[in-house]
């Protein structure tokens, strides 16, 4: 099961009455495509005329990516409602998930038999479902270190960025080789697209499997030749 806007609104109203005595003001609930979080409570801060700060424009964002049992979706929503409860009332907590948050969480868990946690731990299968499955082209750098370690880096499809990364990495005395490929395998969607000087270590078999059918490119440090 996945979040939907009507479902989230209905459940917010239900748990507001059940767990918060109906005292939480209505707020905007948004569906999003995030794979970095399942739920998030946000707000803005402005300074009042008397010099104090005021929190406003509260929103709860819920990711459409996670496919979870209904109870787990509800626990995610209640988790964010606890954040909202603390901040809309301007309560001072010791940390984002501090003493007040934990007290309210445990109270709701104990009274209503919920299983709200500090952070939602997805299974490996659930995490896989959250990855972007849109098919698009990536530039993949395969790095081989002198000690035999292999890794990959997803680069922007911009010539200057590719050359900057390629030249910087190949100049390292710890790097044996850098190979470049073009691939539309959705496997690579899970890696950030940047020219930062890092890479993600992978086994050779994983690299070979996911680059099957990829277009090899040749780079001389100044230009790139495709279809080689």
C-alpha positions as CSV (number, residue, x, y, z in Angstrom):
1,X,0.0,0.0,0.0
2,X,1.2,3.5,-0.8
3,X,0.2,6.9,0.5
4,X,-2.4,8.9,-1.3
5,X,-3.6,12.5,-0.5
6,X,-7.2,11.5,0.4
7,X,-5.9,8.7,2.6
8,X,-3.4,11.0,4.4
9,X,-6.0,13.7,5.0
10,X,-8.5,11.1,6.4
11,X,-5.9,9.5,8.6
12,X,-4.6,12.9,9.8
13,X,-8.1,13.9,11.0
14,X,-8.6,10.5,12.6
15,X,-5.3,10.5,14.6
16,X,-5.7,14.1,15.4
17,X,-8.9,13.3,17.3
18,X,-7.5,10.0,18.7
19,X,-4.0,11.0,19.8
20,X,-4.0,14.8,20.0
21,X,-7.5,15.6,21.3
22,X,-8.3,17.2,18.0
23,X,-6.1,20.2,18.8
24,X,-3.7,20.1,15.9
25,X,-4.6,22.9,13.4
26,X,-5.2,21.9,9.8
27,X,-2.1,22.0,7.7
28,X,-1.0,21.3,4.1
29,X,-0.2,17.6,3.5
30,X,1.8,17.0,0.3
31,X,2.7,13.9,-1.6
32,X,6.3,13.8,-2.9
33,X,8.6,11.6,-4.8
34,X,11.4,11.5,-2.2
35,X,13.6,8.5,-1.8
36,X,15.6,10.0,1.0
37,X,12.8,10.1,3.5
38,X,9.3,8.6,3.9
39,X,7.8,11.5,5.9
40,X,8.9,15.0,6.9
41,X,7.3,17.9,8.8
42,X,8.6,21.3,7.7
43,X,7.9,24.9,8.7
44,X,9.3,28.4,8.3
45,X,10.5,30.8,10.9
46,X,9.9,34.6,11.0
47,X,10.7,37.3,13.6
48,X,7.8,39.0,15.2
49,X,7.6,42.7,16.1
50,X,8.5,41.9,19.7
51,X,11.7,40.3,18.6
52,X,10.6,36.7,19.3
53,X,10.5,34.0,16.6
54,X,7.3,32.4,15.2
55,X,7.0,29.1,13.3
56,X,4.5,29.1,10.4
57,X,3.7,27.5,7.1
58,X,3.7,24.0,8.5
59,X,3.6,21.1,6.0
60,X,3.8,17.3,6.2
61,X,5.4,15.6,3.2
62,X,4.8,11.9,2.6
63,X,6.8,9.9,0.0
64,X,4.8,8.0,-2.6
65,X,7.7,5.6,-3.2
66,X,7.3,3.3,-0.2
67,X,5.0,0.3,-0.5
68,X,4.2,-0.7,3.1
69,X,1.5,-2.2,5.2
70,X,-1.2,0.2,6.3
71,X,-0.1,0.2,9.9
72,X,3.4,1.2,9.0
73,X,2.1,4.1,6.8
74,X,0.0,5.2,9.7
75,X,3.0,5.1,12.1
76,X,5.0,7.3,9.7
77,X,2.2,9.8,9.5
78,X,1.8,9.9,13.3
79,X,5.6,10.3,13.7
80,X,5.4,13.5,11.6
81,X,2.3,14.6,13.5
82,X,4.3,14.4,16.8
83,X,6.8,16.8,15.2
84,X,4.0,19.1,14.2
85,X,2.5,18.9,17.7
86,X,5.7,19.9,19.4
87,X,6.6,22.7,16.9
88,X,3.1,24.2,16.4
89,X,2.9,24.6,20.2
90,X,6.4,26.0,20.3
91,X,7.5,23.4,22.9
92,X,11.2,23.2,23.5
93,X,12.7,19.8,23.0
94,X,16.2,18.6,23.7
95,X,16.7,17.5,20.1
96,X,14.7,16.8,17.0
97,X,13.8,13.4,18.5
98,X,14.4,14.5,22.1
99,X,12.8,13.9,25.4
100,X,9.4,15.4,24.5
101,X,9.2,13.6,21.2
102,X,10.0,10.2,22.8
103,X,7.6,10.8,25.7
104,X,4.7,11.5,23.3
105,X,5.7,8.6,21.0
106,X,5.8,6.1,23.9
107,X,2.5,7.4,25.2
108,X,0.8,6.9,21.9
109,X,2.5,3.5,21.4
110,X,1.4,2.3,24.8
111,X,-2.2,3.6,24.8
112,X,-3.1,2.8,21.2
113,X,-0.8,-0.2,20.4
114,X,1.2,1.7,17.8
115,X,4.8,0.9,16.8
116,X,6.1,4.4,16.1
117,X,9.9,4.6,16.0
118,X,12.5,7.3,15.9
119,X,13.3,6.4,12.3
120,X,11.6,4.0,9.9
121,X,13.9,1.1,8.9
122,X,12.9,-0.2,5.5
123,X,13.7,-3.7,4.4
124,X,16.1,-4.3,1.5
125,X,13.1,-5.1,-0.7
126,X,11.3,-1.9,0.3
127,X,14.4,0.2,-0.3
128,X,14.7,-1.3,-3.8
129,X,11.1,-0.3,-4.6
130,X,11.9,3.3,-3.5
131,X,14.6,3.7,-6.2
132,X,13.7,5.8,-9.2
133,X,12.7,3.4,-12.0
134,X,12.6,6.0,-14.9
135,X,14.9,4.9,-17.7
136,X,17.4,7.6,-18.7
137,X,21.0,7.8,-19.9
138,X,23.9,8.0,-17.5
139,X,27.7,8.5,-17.9
140,X,29.4,5.9,-15.8
141,X,33.0,6.0,-14.8
142,X,34.5,2.6,-13.7
143,X,37.5,3.1,-11.5
144,X,40.1,0.4,-10.8
145,X,42.5,1.1,-8.0
146,X,46.1,-0.2,-7.9
147,X,45.1,-2.6,-5.0
148,X,42.4,-4.2,-7.2
149,X,39.4,-2.4,-5.7
150,X,36.7,-1.5,-8.2
151,X,34.1,1.2,-8.1
152,X,31.7,3.4,-10.2
153,X,30.8,7.0,-10.4
154,X,27.7,8.5,-12.1
155,X,28.8,11.7,-13.8
156,X,26.8,14.6,-15.2
157,X,26.2,14.4,-19.0
158,X,28.3,17.6,-19.4
159,X,31.6,17.4,-21.2
160,X,33.5,19.8,-18.9
161,X,32.3,17.9,-15.8
162,X,33.3,14.5,-17.2
163,X,36.7,15.8,-18.2
164,X,37.3,17.4,-14.8
165,X,36.5,14.2,-13.0
166,X,38.4,12.0,-15.4
167,X,41.6,14.1,-15.4
168,X,41.5,14.5,-11.6
169,X,41.0,10.8,-10.9
170,X,43.5,9.5,-13.5
171,X,46.2,11.9,-12.0
172,X,46.0,10.0,-8.7
173,X,48.9,7.6,-8.1
174,X,46.4,5.2,-6.4
175,X,44.3,4.8,-9.5
176,X,45.2,2.2,-12.1
177,X,42.5,3.1,-14.7
178,X,39.3,4.9,-15.4
179,X,36.8,3.6,-18.1
180,X,33.8,5.6,-19.3
181,X,30.4,4.1,-20.4
182,X,27.0,5.3,-21.4
183,X,24.2,3.3,-19.9
184,X,20.4,3.6,-19.5
185,X,20.3,0.8,-16.8
186,X,18.0,1.9,-14.0
187,X,20.4,0.3,-11.6
188,X,22.5,3.5,-11.7
189,X,19.5,5.7,-10.7
190,X,20.3,4.9,-7.1
191,X,23.6,6.8,-7.2
192,X,23.9,10.6,-7.0
193,X,24.9,12.4,-10.2
194,X,27.9,14.6,-9.6
195,X,31.5,15.3,-10.5
196,X,32.6,15.2,-6.8
197,X,35.9,13.3,-6.5
198,X,34.6,10.1,-5.0
199,X,33.3,6.7,-6.1
200,X,31.2,3.8,-4.9
201,X,32.9,0.5,-4.4
202,X,31.3,-2.4,-6.2
203,X,32.2,-6.0,-7.0
204,X,33.4,-6.6,-10.5
205,X,30.5,-9.0,-11.2
206,X,28.0,-6.4,-10.2
207,X,29.6,-3.8,-12.5
208,X,29.9,-6.2,-15.4
209,X,26.2,-7.3,-15.0
210,X,24.8,-3.8,-14.9
211,X,27.0,-2.5,-17.7
212,X,26.0,-5.3,-20.1
213,X,25.1,-3.6,-23.4
214,X,26.5,-0.2,-22.3
215,X,28.2,2.0,-24.9
216,X,32.0,2.3,-24.2
217,X,33.6,5.7,-24.6
218,X,37.2,6.7,-25.0
219,X,38.7,9.8,-23.3
220,X,42.1,11.4,-23.9
221,X,41.7,14.0,-21.3
222,X,40.5,16.7,-23.8
223,X,37.8,15.0,-25.8
224,X,35.5,12.0,-25.6
225,X,34.8,9.6,-28.5
226,X,31.7,7.4,-28.3
227,X,31.0,4.0,-29.9
228,X,34.4,2.5,-29.3
